[in-house]
Amino acid sequence: MKSSVFTIVGFLMFFTGVIALVLSLIGLRLSFLSFVDDNATVGLVVKLSLIIVGLMMVYLTKTISEDREET
């Protein structure tokens, strides 16, 4: 149960980061991340962090759940 929650949270973080990054390339921004875009460098770091941490959560959750099934 917990692994599926972490997987969903990881996917949401990844997709939110990707969508925010793509939208910022065309001059738009997500309203709940608009405070981050006040400084362009901080905004880019936060969006890339969302993407990287989201992917790491999904990968680690799947790896840990597979290890538990083997034992």
N, CA, C and O atoms as a MOPAC input file, in Angstrom:
PM7 MOZYME 1SCF
protein

 N      0.82300 1    -1.19300 1     0.00000 1
 C      0.00000 1     0.00000 1     0.00000 1
 C      0.86800 1     1.25900 1     0.00000 1
 O      0.62600 1     2.18400 1    -0.77500 1
 N      1.88700 1     1.29100 1     0.87800 1
 C      2.72300 1     2.48400 1     0.95100 1
 C      3.51300 1     2.69800 1    -0.32500 1
 O      3.72500 1     3.83800 1    -0.73800 1
 N      3.95200 1     1.61400 1    -0.95500 1
 C      4.75600 1     1.77100 1    -2.16300 1
 C      3.94000 1     2.38500 1    -3.28600 1
 O      4.47300 1     3.16100 1    -4.07900 1
 N      2.66300 1     2.05500 1    -3.36900 1
 C      1.84200 1     2.63300 1    -4.43200 1
 C      1.60500 1     4.12200 1    -4.18700 1
 O      1.50500 1     4.89200 1    -5.14200 1
 N      1.51600 1     4.53300 1    -2.94000 1
 C      1.34300 1     5.94800 1    -2.62800 1
 C      2.59500 1     6.72700 1    -3.01400 1
 O      2.50700 1     7.80100 1    -3.61100 1
 N      3.76300 1     6.18200 1    -2.67100 1
 C      5.00700 1     6.85200 1    -3.03000 1
 C      5.21600 1     6.88900 1    -4.54400 1
 O      5.77100 1     7.85400 1    -5.06800 1
 N      4.77600 1     5.84800 1    -5.24500 1
 C      4.87700 1     5.83300 1    -6.70200 1
 C      4.00500 1     6.91600 1    -7.31100 1
 O      4.43700 1     7.61400 1    -8.22900 1
 N      2.79900 1     7.06500 1    -6.82000 1
 C      1.89200 1     8.08800 1    -7.34200 1
 C      2.43500 1     9.48200 1    -7.04300 1
 O      2.39000 1    10.36100 1    -7.90500 1
 N      2.94400 1     9.69200 1    -5.84000 1
 C      3.52100 1    10.99000 1    -5.48900 1
 C      4.72900 1    11.28900 1    -6.37800 1
 O      4.90600 1    12.42300 1    -6.82100 1
 N      5.55400 1    10.28400 1    -6.63800 1
 C      6.70800 1    10.46800 1    -7.50800 1
 C      6.31300 1    10.83700 1    -8.91900 1
 O      6.91200 1    11.73100 1    -9.51600 1
 N      5.30700 1    10.15900 1    -9.46600 1
 C      4.82900 1    10.49600 1   -10.80200 1
 C      4.24400 1    11.90700 1   -10.84400 1
 O      4.47700 1    12.64900 1   -11.79800 1
 N      3.49200 1    12.27200 1    -9.82300 1
 C      2.92000 1    13.61900 1    -9.78600 1
 C      4.00400 1    14.68600 1    -9.72800 1
 O      3.90500 1    15.71800 1   -10.39100 1
 N      5.04400 1    14.43100 1    -8.92700 1
 C      6.15500 1    15.37900 1    -8.86400 1
 C      6.85500 1    15.48100 1   -10.22100 1
 O      7.17100 1    16.58100 1   -10.67500 1
 N      7.09600 1    14.34900 1   -10.86300 1
 C      7.75500 1    14.34100 1   -12.15900 1
 C      6.93500 1    15.09800 1   -13.19600 1
 O      7.46000 1    15.97600 1   -13.88100 1
 N      5.66100 1    14.76700 1   -13.31500 1
 C      4.82800 1    15.41200 1   -14.32800 1
 C      4.62800 1    16.89200 1   -14.04300 1
 O      4.58500 1    17.69800 1   -14.97300 1
 N      4.50500 1    17.26000 1   -12.77900 1
 C      4.38000 1    18.67600 1   -12.43700 1
 C      5.64200 1    19.43800 1   -12.82700 1
 O      5.55800 1    20.54000 1   -13.37000 1
 N      6.79700 1    18.86500 1   -12.55900 1
 C      8.05400 1    19.50500 1   -12.93300 1
 C      8.20900 1    19.65000 1   -14.43200 1
 O      8.64700 1    20.69400 1   -14.91600 1
 N      7.85200 1    18.60200 1   -15.17500 1
 C      7.96300 1    18.65400 1   -16.63600 1
 C      7.00600 1    19.68400 1   -17.21600 1
 O      7.38500 1    20.48100 1   -18.07400 1
 N      5.76800 1    19.66600 1   -16.74500 1
 C      4.78000 1    20.61600 1   -17.25800 1
 C      5.18700 1    22.04300 1   -16.91600 1
 O      5.07200 1    22.93300 1   -17.75900 1
 N      5.65900 1    22.27500 1   -15.70100 1
 C      6.08800 1    23.61700 1   -15.30600 1
 C      7.28300 1    24.08500 1   -16.13700 1
 O      7.36000 1    25.25200 1   -16.52100 1
 N      8.20600 1    23.17600 1   -16.41100 1
 C      9.38200 1    23.52400 1   -17.20500 1
 C      9.00200 1    23.84600 1   -18.64800 1
 O      9.49700 1    24.82100 1   -19.21400 1
 N      8.13900 1    23.05000 1   -19.23900 1
 C      7.70800 1    23.29400 1   -20.62300 1
 C      6.91100 1    24.58700 1   -20.71700 1
 O      7.09800 1    25.36800 1   -21.65000 1
 N      6.02800 1    24.81500 1   -19.75900 1
 C      5.24500 1    26.04300 1   -19.78100 1
 C      6.12000 1    27.27900 1   -19.61200 1
 O      5.84900 1    28.31900 1   -20.21400 1
 N      7.16700 1    27.17400 1   -18.79800 1
 C      8.04500 1    28.32700 1   -18.61500 1
 C      8.84200 1    28.62700 1   -19.87600 1
 O      9.25300 1    29.76800 1   -20.08900 1
 N      9.06400 1    27.62400 1   -20.71000 1
 C      9.76200 1    27.85500 1   -21.97200 1
 C      8.93800 1    28.68700 1   -22.94500 1
 O      9.49800 1    29.38600 1   -23.78900 1
 N      7.62000 1    28.62000 1   -22.83800 1
 C      6.76800 1    29.40500 1   -23.73600 1
 C      6.17400 1    30.63600 1   -23.04700 1
 O      5.30900 1    31.30900 1   -23.60700 1
 N      6.63900 1    30.92100 1   -21.84400 1
 C      6.24700 1    32.14700 1   -21.16300 1
 C      5.05400 1    32.03400 1   -20.24300 1
 O      4.55500 1    33.05200 1   -19.76300 1
 N      4.58400 1    30.84400 1   -19.98400 1
 C      3.46600 1    30.64600 1   -19.06200 1
 C      3.98600 1    30.02700 1   -17.77300 1
 O      5.12600 1    29.56700 1   -17.71000 1
 N      3.13800 1    30.01700 1   -16.73900 1
 C      3.53300 1    29.37000 1   -15.49200 1
 C      2.31600 1    28.83900 1   -14.75600 1
 O      1.20200 1    29.34400 1   -14.89400 1
 N      2.56800 1    27.81100 1   -13.97700 1
 C      1.51500 1    27.24600 1   -13.14500 1
 C      1.25400 1    28.19000 1   -11.97400 1
 O      2.19300 1    28.73600 1   -11.39500 1
 N      0.00800 1    28.37800 1   -11.63200 1
 C     -0.32700 1    29.38800 1   -10.61800 1
 C      0.23100 1    29.03700 1    -9.23900 1
 O      0.64900 1    29.93500 1    -8.50800 1
 N      0.25000 1    27.75400 1    -8.86200 1
 C      0.73400 1    27.41700 1    -7.52700 1
 C      2.25500 1    27.39700 1    -7.45400 1
 O      2.80600 1    27.26900 1    -6.36100 1
 N      2.95100 1    27.52000 1    -8.57800 1
 C      4.40800 1    27.63200 1    -8.58100 1
 C      4.87100 1    29.02600 1    -9.00100 1
 O      6.05400 1    29.22900 1    -9.27500 1
 N      3.95100 1    29.97900 1    -9.05300 1
 C      4.30700 1    31.30900 1    -9.55200 1
 C      5.27600 1    32.04200 1    -8.62500 1
 O      6.06700 1    32.86200 1    -9.09100 1
 N      5.22700 1    31.76200 1    -7.32500 1
 C      6.15000 1    32.42900 1    -6.40500 1
 C      7.58400 1    31.98800 1    -6.64300 1
 O      8.51600 1    32.72600 1    -6.32400 1
 N      7.77600 1    30.80100 1    -7.19500 1
 C      9.11500 1    30.29500 1    -7.47100 1
 C      9.72300 1    31.00200 1    -8.68000 1
 O     10.94100 1    31.16300 1    -8.76300 1
 N      8.88600 1    31.41600 1    -9.60200 1
 C      9.36300 1    32.01600 1   -10.84300 1
 C      9.76900 1    33.48100 1   -10.69600 1
 O     10.15600 1    34.10500 1   -11.68400 1
 N      9.69100 1    34.03700 1    -9.50700 1
 C     10.14900 1    35.41500 1    -9.31500 1
 C     11.64200 1    35.52600 1    -9.60500 1
 O     12.09700 1    36.52800 1   -10.15700 1
 N     12.39200 1    34.51400 1    -9.24000 1
 C     13.81500 1    34.44100 1    -9.55200 1
 C     13.99200 1    33.28100 1   -10.53700 1
 O     13.66900 1    32.13900 1   -10.21000 1
 N     14.49900 1    33.56400 1   -11.73300 1
 C     14.57300 1    32.54800 1   -12.78900 1
 C     15.46200 1    31.36900 1   -12.40600 1
 O     15.13400 1    30.22300 1   -12.71200 1
 N     16.56900 1    31.63400 1   -11.75000 1
 C     17.48600 1    30.55800 1   -11.37400 1
 C     16.85500 1    29.63600 1   -10.34100 1
 O     16.94700 1    28.41400 1   -10.45700 1
 N     16.22300 1    30.20900 1    -9.34700 1
 C     15.56100 1    29.40400 1    -8.31700 1
 C     14.42400 1    28.60300 1    -8.93400 1
 O     14.22800 1    27.43700 1    -8.59000 1
 N     13.68600 1    29.20900 1    -9.83100 1
 C     12.59300 1    28.50900 1   -10.49800 1
 C     13.07300 1    27.30100 1   -11.28100 1
 O     12.46000 1    26.23600 1   -11.22700 1
 N     14.17200 1    27.46700 1   -12.01100 1
 C     14.72500 1    26.35800 1   -12.77800 1
 C     15.21000 1    25.24200 1   -11.85700 1
 O     14.98300 1    24.06400 1   -12.13500 1
 N     15.86600 1    25.59900 1   -10.78000 1
 C     16.36800 1    24.59400 1    -9.83400 1
 C     15.20900 1    23.83200 1    -9.19400 1
 O     15.28300 1    22.61300 1    -9.04000 1
 N     14.14800 1    24.53200 1    -8.82300 1
 C     12.99500 1    23.87300 1    -8.19800 1
 C     12.31500 1    22.92800 1    -9.19200 1
 O     11.93300 1    21.81800 1    -8.82300 1
 N     12.16200 1    23.35400 1   -10.43300 1
 C     11.50800 1    22.50100 1   -11.43500 1
 C     12.34900 1    21.27400 1   -11.75100 1
 O     11.82300 1    20.16500 1   -11.85200 1
 N     13.64100 1    21.46800 1   -11.90500 1
 C     14.51500 1    20.31700 1   -12.14400 1
 C     14.55000 1    19.38800 1   -10.93100 1
 O     14.63400 1    18.17000 1   -11.08500 1
 N     14.48700 1    19.95300 1    -9.73700 1
 C     14.44800 1    19.13500 1    -8.52400 1
 C     13.17600 1    18.30800 1    -8.46000 1
 O     13.21100 1    17.14500 1    -8.05900 1
 N     12.05500 1    18.89500 1    -8.84800 1
 C     10.80000 1    18.13800 1    -8.89100 1
 C     10.92600 1    16.94800 1    -9.82600 1
 O     10.48800 1    15.84500 1    -9.49800 1
 N     11.51900 1    17.16800 1   -10.98300 1
 C     11.66600 1    16.09700 1   -11.96500 1
 C     12.58700 1    15.00300 1   -11.42900 1
 O     12.24100 1    13.82200 1   -11.47700 1
 N     13.74000 1    15.38400 1   -10.92700 1
 C     14.73900 1    14.40500 1   -10.47400 1
 C     14.25400 1    13.64100 1    -9.25000 1
 O     14.37400 1    12.41700 1    -9.19600 1
 N     13.71200 1    14.34400 1    -8.27700 1
 C     13.23100 1    13.67800 1    -7.05600 1
 C     12.04200 1    12.77100 1    -7.37100 1
 O     11.92300 1    11.68800 1    -6.79800 1
 N     11.17300 1    13.19900 1    -8.26500 1
 C     10.04400 1    12.36000 1    -8.66900 1
 C     10.49100 1    11.06300 1    -9.30800 1
 O      9.96800 1     9.99500 1    -8.99000 1
 N     11.46800 1    11.15300 1   -10.21700 1
 C     11.99200 1     9.94600 1   -10.84700 1
 C     12.69100 1     9.04700 1    -9.83300 1
 O     12.55800 1     7.82400 1    -9.88600 1
 N     13.43200 1     9.65200 1    -8.91100 1
 C     14.11500 1     8.86200 1    -7.88900 1
 C     13.11300 1     8.13800 1    -6.99400 1
 O     13.32800 1     6.98200 1    -6.63100 1
 N     12.02900 1     8.80800 1    -6.64000 1
 C     11.01800 1     8.17400 1    -5.79500 1
 C     10.39400 1     6.97400 1    -6.49100 1
 O     10.21300 1     5.92100 1    -5.88000 1
 N     10.06500 1     7.13200 1    -7.76300 1
 C      9.45700 1     6.02200 1    -8.50200 1
 C     10.43600 1     4.86200 1    -8.61300 1
 O     10.06900 1     3.71200 1    -8.37300 1
 N     11.66900 1     5.15900 1    -8.97400 1
 C     12.67300 1     4.10800 1    -9.14500 1
 C     12.94100 1     3.37700 1    -7.82800 1
 O     12.94000 1     2.14700 1    -7.78300 1
 N     13.16600 1     4.13400 1    -6.77300 1
 C     13.47200 1     3.49900 1    -5.48600 1
 C     12.28800 1     2.71500 1    -4.93700 1
 O     12.47000 1     1.65100 1    -4.34600 1
 N     11.08700 1     3.22600 1    -5.12500 1
 C      9.90400 1     2.51500 1    -4.64800 1
 C      9.74800 1     1.18900 1    -5.36500 1
 O      9.45900 1     0.17000 1    -4.74000 1
 N      9.93800 1     1.19900 1    -6.67500 1
 C      9.81100 1    -0.04500 1    -7.43200 1
 C     10.93500 1    -1.02400 1    -7.08600 1
 O     10.69600 1    -2.22700 1    -6.98700 1
 N     12.14800 1    -0.52300 1    -6.90400 1
 C     13.27800 1    -1.38500 1    -6.57200 1
 C     13.10300 1    -2.01800 1    -5.19900 1
 O     13.34700 1    -3.21200 1    -5.02900 1
 N     12.68600 1    -1.23200 1    -4.23000 1
 C     12.49700 1    -1.74900 1    -2.87500 1
 C     11.36000 1    -2.76500 1    -2.83200 1
 O     11.46800 1    -3.78800 1    -2.15700 1
 N     10.26800 1    -2.48700 1    -3.54900 1
 C      9.15500 1    -3.43200 1    -3.53000 1
 C      9.51400 1    -4.74100 1    -4.21500 1
 O      9.04200 1    -5.80100 1    -3.80500 1
 N     10.34900 1    -4.68400 1    -5.26100 1
 C     10.79800 1    -5.91800 1    -5.90800 1
 C     11.71800 1    -6.70800 1    -4.99700 1
 O     11.65800 1    -7.93700 1    -4.98100 1
 N     12.57800 1    -6.02200 1    -4.23000 1
 C     13.46900 1    -6.69900 1    -3.29600 1
 C     12.67300 1    -7.38500 1    -2.18600 1
 O     13.02900 1    -8.48100 1    -1.75400 1
 N     11.62100 1    -6.75900 1    -1.73300 1
 C     10.81400 1    -7.34800 1    -0.65800 1
 C     10.05700 1    -8.58100 1    -1.16200 1
 O      9.82600 1    -9.52500 1    -0.40700 1
 N      9.67400 1    -8.56400 1    -2.44600 1
 C      8.95400 1    -9.72500 1    -2.99500 1
 C      9.87100 1   -10.92800 1    -3.12700 1
 O      9.41100 1   -12.06500 1    -3.01700 1
 N     11.17300 1   -10.70100 1    -3.36200 1
 C     12.10800 1   -11.80000 1    -3.52800 1
 C     12.38900 1   -12.50300 1    -2.20000 1
 O     12.65600 1   -13.70500 1    -2.18300 1
 N     12.33100 1   -11.77500 1    -1.10500 1
 C     12.65500 1   -12.38900 1     0.18700 1
 C     11.44900 1   -12.93100 1     0.88700 1
 O     11.56400 1   -13.47600 1     1.98400 1

